[in-house]
Amino acid sequence: MTTPWGEVELSRFPEDPRDRLRAWDASDAYLLRHLAEEGVPLAGAVVVLGDRWGALATALAEHRPTQITDSFLSQEATRANLARAGVQPGAVRLLTTQDPPPQRVDVLLVRVPKSLALLEDQLLRLAPAVHAGTVVVGTGMVKEIHTSTLQLFERILGPTRTSLARQKARLIFCTPDPALERPANPWPYGYDLPDGIGAVSGRPVVNHAGVFCADRLDVGTRFFLQHLPAPGAGRVVDLGCGNGVVGTAMALADPSAEVLFVDESFQAVASAEATYKANGVPGHAEFRVGDGLAGVAPGSVDLVLNNPPFHSHQATTDATAWRMFTGARRSLRPGGELWVIGNRHLGYHVKLRRLFGNCELVASDPKFVVLRAVRKG
């Protein structure tokens, strides 16, 4: 990517030479050009919120910014991109959305996330550190910025306007108003699950902002909960755990099970841990933020439960699902099982047969299928 501070070589994480998706887009470039052309002072405390793959943090590394992200993969991509650019470790401070926010922000650069709830939560967390002189600039593709996005900036920070669109990207300019009476942060959000979904029926669930379907139980997970395997698996992984209801259901049904909750979202893993604790499950559980099953020992798992995403930000891709399936096969013991819930049209049965040599349809409805694959050896 060519920037006013020179060219930077960027990649996503994990790196895959076959991946044609770039680690930056026109909105990143637009924001960086604006900062240079307008001479925005970057000598103070610079905070970059929602940097997708570290493009902004890497380009601005000489200004020692703080990056805040919900994504483990984005954070690892940033580390790799900074190292590739020759940036000294520690020059860029890497925080997660669960870490305490900086106490002062002089320049706030916001890559608008897909989740409006996550943006709300993070702006409310950062608002006390923003002052009247703080420069606030958001960026995103035109299709990512809505009236509700602008209203959120205005309600939490102050008067907001947008730029003209360039290469289908747009900037958001916000003037902080310290006298603004901000709303209370509604996150995390909790509710009781409905009946008819097995062991977690009527049980509490906790959702941090940005977790998929944070205000209700999505229909796919509901269907999965109605068709989970029988207790007795031993070591179970809730892979891509979200708010943790699937793994919690297995733990409630079998207190002797050891459940590992894994997700690449810091918000999701925090939600899963809160959900598990809210239900007072007596068994043993581990909560891990990471790249799927990359850190799990081969042949150490009895059962993997998975509802794979088929989007990476705005791009539709099966790369994440394929990594999850291959990681599951590596981590399962012989005879261990992978259970997958997915939209019928995604054709996961083809991938599972290719990888495991078998795939059984456990349950289906007009929209979803539950599939079971067994590691044979």
Buried (B, 14 or more C-beta within 10 A) or exposed (E): BEBEBEEBEBBBBBEEEEBEBBBBBBBBBBBBBBBEEEEEEBEBBBBBBBBBBBBBBBBBBEBBBBBBBBBBBBBBBBBBBBEBBEBEEEEBBBBBBBEEBBEEBBBBBBBBBEBBBBBBBBBBBBBEBBEEEBBBBBBBBBEBBEEEBBEBBBBBBBEBEBBEBBEEBBBBBBBBBEEBEEEEBEBBBEEEBBEEBBBBBEBBBBBBBBBBEBEEBBEBBBBBBEBBBEBEBEBBBBBBBBBBBBBBBBBBBBEEBBBBBBBBBBBBBBBBBBBBBBBEBEBEBEBBBBBBBEEBEEEBBBBBBBBBBBEBBEEEBBBBBBBBBBBBBBBBBEEBBBBBBBEEEBEBBEBBEEBBEEBEEBBEEEEBBBBBBBBEE
